Amino acid sequence: MVRTFLVMVMMAFFVVGLVGCGASPETRKAEADAEISEQKVKLMKMYSECLEKYEGQKDVSEKCASYKEASEAFIHKSQ
């Protein structure tokens, strides 16, 4: 019983591994590019929300600097 279960688990891992290997390089690149785009959008949204939260305050640029720097670094790095 346990042996059958272990064999089934090993077969499942093998099949799942083959599915991932079947993706073409173009498909994997497209998926990675989509993930990067999603992360860029999230960073820009967080920066925008920070600006709105501290709007009108003197030190808004200091409070939101980390979001701005991360967004810029992310954008420049992915280009």
N, C-alpha and C positions, 0 to 999 in steps of 0.2 A: 504494500500500500504506500509506504513512505517512498520506496524506490520509484514507483510509478509517478508519484507527485513530483519528485526531483527531476525525473526525466522530462515531464511536461513543463516544468519551470525552465529547464535548460533549453528546451525546444522553443519556448516563448521568447527567451532572450535572444536566441539565434535568429528567429524570424524578425524580431524588432530590429536587430542589428542589420539585417539584410535590407530592410525597408529604408533605413537611413543611408545605406551605402548606394542605394539605387538612385538617389537624387543626383541630378547632373550638377556640374560645377556652376552652371548658369542659374539653376534653381536655388542652390545654396547661397550664391551671391545675391540674388534677388531677395531672398528671405532675410539675409543679413542687412542689406540696404534698407529694407522695410523696417527692421528693428531699430536701426540707427535713426531713421526718420521719425519713428515714434518717440525715441528718447529725446531727440532735438525738440520736438513739439512739447513734450513734458517739461523740459528745462525752460523753454521760452514761456510756457504758461506759468510756471512757478515764479519766474522773474516778473512777469506781468502782475501776478497776484501780489507779490511783495511790494511793487511800486504802488499799486492801488491801496494796499493796507497802510502804507506810511506816507501817502500823498499829503503834501503840504508841510511835512516836517523837514527841518533843516538837514538832518543826517540820513535822509532817505537813500542817498547814493552809498553811504557806508553800510547801512543795514541790508541793502540788496546787492552789494558788491559780489558776494560769493556766487549768487545765481548768475549775475552778468558774466563774471569771469569763467564760470563753468560752461555757460552757453557759448561764449566766444571760443573757448578752447575746444569744445566739442565740435563746433561748426568748422573751425580751421583745420582740425585734425582729420575730419572726415572728407575734406575736399581733395 
